[in-house]
């Protein structure tokens, strides 16, 4: 049985991104690289880059783009997923908290 997202979350922000020209690629790349699933706790760009095998500076720029699209939060150079990303973009919601 699949766990459904919380009833008070709207898919509308993701729809807006999917229909936009620029934000679509970062969203799809983030899903493909499992960025949202890797952010089980706040992490630095360097830490995530090491895990997914990417360049640290490019990863930071990419994550900043996801912050601009309101899919991640950034505080003290550490990134964490928003509740929206946690609810709809994480590979296995049973293991990963939506608000971390």
Secondary structure, 3 states (H helix, E strand, C coil): CCCCCCCCCCCHHHHHHHHCCCHHHHHHHHHHCCHHHHCCCCEEHHHHHHHHCCCHHHHHHHHHHHHHCCCEEEECCEEEECHHHHHHCCCCCCCCCCCC
